[in-house]
Amino acid sequence: MTENRLELLECYLSTLLEKASVSQQRNAAIVASRFALDRTSLSDPIVEQALKAIELGNFSDDSLREKIESLVNQLDEIQWNLQDKMEEGETDISTYIAAFQQARSANSLYFALDANALIAATESIYEADAATDDLATLKQIILESFKHQSGSGEAIIETQIA
């Protein structure tokens, strides 16, 4: 099995996702990527196209995932260059951090497109946390969405883990 990086940050949520339905895992990935994209104000036509694909349940479009990966690579290159400039005193830390956060939010969307729903959920959440540094709020939103999906609240979440 693939390493679950979310487990390193939030064991409870990771365990919950491992026991969740595919639908819940997919929803968690969508919530995480939207959360990161909204918080970092990343806007791009390919991002909108990918979000629509995810919401329609299309996780098999390899060309779309490649386009998002290309965007991630472009944003990573920008943030690495800004990191170098920051270290040389040519730019400020806030500019670098904003670029880093946008790259991570794009990566959250990239992972949300993964064919494996568990990987999509855990990796999207991991990257969304890297983008926003607000795992507590994201976790709360995901748990609320689980309650709405199950229709009967916290008891369902607790029994899924047991």
HELIX and SHEET records of a PDB file:
HELIX    1   1 LEU A    6  LEU A    9  1                                   4    
HELIX    2   2 CYS A   11  LYS A   19  1                                   9    
HELIX    3   3 VAL A   22  THR A   40  1                                  19    
HELIX    4   4 PRO A   45  GLU A   55  1                                  11    
HELIX    5   5 ASP A   62  GLU A   87  1                                  26    
HELIX    6   6 ILE A   93  ALA A  112  1                                  20    
HELIX    7   7 ALA A  117  THR A  132  1                                  16    
HELIX    8   8 LEU A  135  SER A  150  1                                  16    
HELIX    9   9 GLU A  154  ILE A  161  1                                   8    
END                                                                             
